[in-house]
Amino acid sequence: MVGPQVTLDKIPQLDTINSSVDIDLIGIAKNNNERSAAVAFMSYNTMENLLKPDFFNTPKDTIKTMMSTVISATLPKTTNTKLTKPIKFTLKHIREFDPSGSLFCVYWNISEWIVDGCSVLMSNNSYTVCSCDHLSTFALMQTSRPPEVQNISSEHSRTAQIWYSCSLTCFLRATHCWLFWCV
């Protein structure tokens, strides 16, 4: 909290086990009539089971994976909630990172995960740092393509075509002979 009775000289970092957030409370307090600001920062350990990655709008053949716990940041009892600087938050990966996939910092908007106003600043195998220009409920999403089905090589395909043609030819000749001699 920042206010007339409390002064800070640098932006505080708030931490949980799987995440942290940097928010410019000093700048927000200066922009408020009361000259104060407080932030509430929450981390939900199993919320990703309710706000599933399926609610992230992507092409049908995309695999979506929730890569972090869900977090929320809000400014309670603050009249001017406009951020003076984007909020930065660090999310620990709760699943193995797929280097061929894409990471997205997302926020919850009524009924779906959206990326508007959020971006990935940095990522490694364990953590991702996100930046957003607003406060909300956030998570880290990974998208990837499903493994491709092994295509039959053109040589195998050609062999199959030859066998099919031979089988069909034999069947038609046998049918013709049967009709010609037996009927």
Phi, psi and omega in degrees: 000143178232136179190188182302328182268347184235128179237142176235148178252353175214159181293126181283152173249128178257134186236146165234183181298318186251006184198164173212161181219141173244123180223137183281076179295329181297311179295320179296317179297320180296330181273359180259148178300323182282351184057035178217160177200147176223149178239140172250124182236121183233145175237126183255116187292327182235014181297333180296344175285336178265313180267072191292158177296342177299339180278006176264119187283108178220169176302153186303323185274020181261135174271128181246131182228129175283121186258357183215170167287164178270136178234159175225145174225133180214160178249090182287146177052037177240123185289318180254103184263012178291129180284139176275334176221153176300148176282139176245133176222147181248129182241128176282136178288130178260356176225164180293134181281131177264109184299339179274353180272178178242138178259143179225131170276123187234160173229155182275127180232089177065299184219010181204159174275134183228153180258349185310126176082001180239147178211159175273124177270321184199149178210148170224193183292340186249328187223156171227136176257126181247159174225135177224149182266016179205169177261149181184204172253124190241161173200173177245127182242142174242136174242146177207163178275145175293154177301138181287141176288135180298122177282145175292131182298159182296329178294315178294322179297317180295319178299317179297320179297318180296314179298318179299314180297315179299316180297316180296318179299314179298318180298314181295320178294320179295318178296317180298314179298317182297314179295321184286318185262330187266339185257000000 
